[in-house]
């Protein structure tokens, strides 16, 4: 795999995934180093002129009016020490790596005034696999400064790091990786922490996971349509053109592609329940939400969002509010609602399929009938999962307090909006697993049913993991096997 070259623009969600999860190396374009050096000179000149520069010669937050003089490097270390207040479980390695890349990408855009040595040290640590131990709780979305303090401390040799699967003092991890702790120049400490890199990095991973889950949902939905004998005319492109809602045409086309065969399947009904008939609308809305979240993340990854911001071309240093991520938080709140909508339809289809016998299918999808429970007890599990998804769909971006003497009186809760959206995706994939399992059972119970090539492959993938239900058995184990395949990368593309 070739290295990802940071140029100051063009970083995409897929780049973050490759670095965070696949270990792709990162390199720096020469133009980036020139850009950083130019910004650094502007910052140094402004400081030498006596200009008050937030976080360089002033305190932070409510201490804005406090002038700072003396050892600039010691003050930057003090900033890191004083803001290392994150608590809770450590973030997973892929999110930490995504965070490190996100901050490096933002630095590449220019505007931070970061010292080139500190920037290079960040890239070297990422490539060497030296990661800060980053607790998960502490950011309210006005930059992720409390969480990011762990990254700054690690680069200076303080705090803890993960290296080669072991947790150890950061200084030891750096030494084992043949890296040296950095010294901080004026503003370097603030530059390292005053960014929404956790939100952007974890957001990129959440978008990628939602894209994968959406493809799996399309597969499950197509198999359900085959299994239940749905009226496939709902996918007619003329119907989608008549109401060109965002994403609807693309979602319908995806389902048509999965259901394509030489001879169209004959429907067993004129109109199906809304969870089936309205698939293009429901899935299309989700596609739109995924695209909006992607756009918001990629704007953040390629943005100069520091405060203060160094305008290299204008030889100025100005205070900003660019670190405020309202649009990013709103995008993930919207994505969460769209996932909940799609998950609710998935659960409804499962209950339709496993009920008293729709479109000629046996009651509870049991081949033996009588007192057999078949699939119907799983309706309770599906209902419980959907309740958890709906709970997480409630917005959090309005839940904040005024802090730091009310200087910071507005926030976005972006990290929480992103993390709950990621959790919803995992729960949604559990519903998809149930839907696939029930659809495969229904297919097996329909004598003489011929599947389209794509849905036949989906059915075969289910059957490679679980056997058809012949008599009552613990089906939770089967659902878990399919879910594991969906989330581990072993499921078909």
Buried (B, 14 or more C-beta within 10 A) or exposed (E): EEEBEBBBEEBBBEBBBBBBBEEBBBEBEEEBBEBBEBBBBBBBEBBEEEBBBBBBBBBBBEBBEEEBEEEBBEBBBBBBBEBBEBEEEBBBBBBBBBBBBBBBBBBBBBBBBBBBBBBBBBBBBBBBBBBBBBBBBBBBBBBBBBBBBBBBBBBBBBBBBBBEEEEBBBBBBBBBBEBBBBBBBBBBBBBBBBBBBBBBBBBBBBBBBBBBBBEBBBBBBBBBBBBBBBBBEBBEEEBBEEEEEBBBBBBBBBBBEBBEBEEEBEBBBEEBBEBBBBBBBBBBBBBBBBBBBBBBBBBBBBBBBBBBBBBBEEEEBBEBEBBBBBBBBBBBBBBBBBBBBBBBBBBBBBBBBBBEBBBEBBBBBBBEEEEBEBBBEBBEBBEEBBEBBBEBBEBBBEEBEEBEEEEBEEBBBBBBBBBBBBBBBBBBBBBBBBBBBBBBBBBBBBEEBEBBEBBBBBBEBBEEBBEBBEEBEEBEEBBBBBBBBBBEEEBBE
